[in-house]
Amino acid sequence: MNQEDAHILKRLYGFGEEKLARFAEELLSNPRVADAFSAALRKAFETKGRVDRNMQLLLGLLNLPSRTDLTRLVTKIEAIQGSLVNLNLKVDRLLAAQAGRRRRAGGRGADFPDEGEEE
């Protein structure tokens, strides 16, 4: 940054927030400036869209996951985790019911062999 740019920045900083807001309002009230600013923003968004598409294509060609792929994967893992929690709860209920039946059967255990026993 050269001295002239630094001088302009110091002057803008010295203006204060209120004066800068007034300056920006006056600047954007000029139709030419407003049109140029909106055209620059539009082109910037178009360029960003192209860069995103090209990056997605490049990652696909390199067989690397994109952010969308990772998000999709995390969603699937969370669904599987929920299913495993539900399965774990059901197995716990079945084991508790099995233990209750064993106790009611008088400890005979003939209906349900223990884990270490073979039939």
Secondary structure, DSSP 8 states (H G I E B T S, - for coil): --HHHHHHHHHHHHH-HHHHHHHHHHHHHSHHHHHHHHHHHHHHHHHHHHHHHHHHHHHHHTT---HHHHHHHHHHHHHHHHHHHHHHHHHHHHHHHHHHHHHHTTS--SSS--SS---
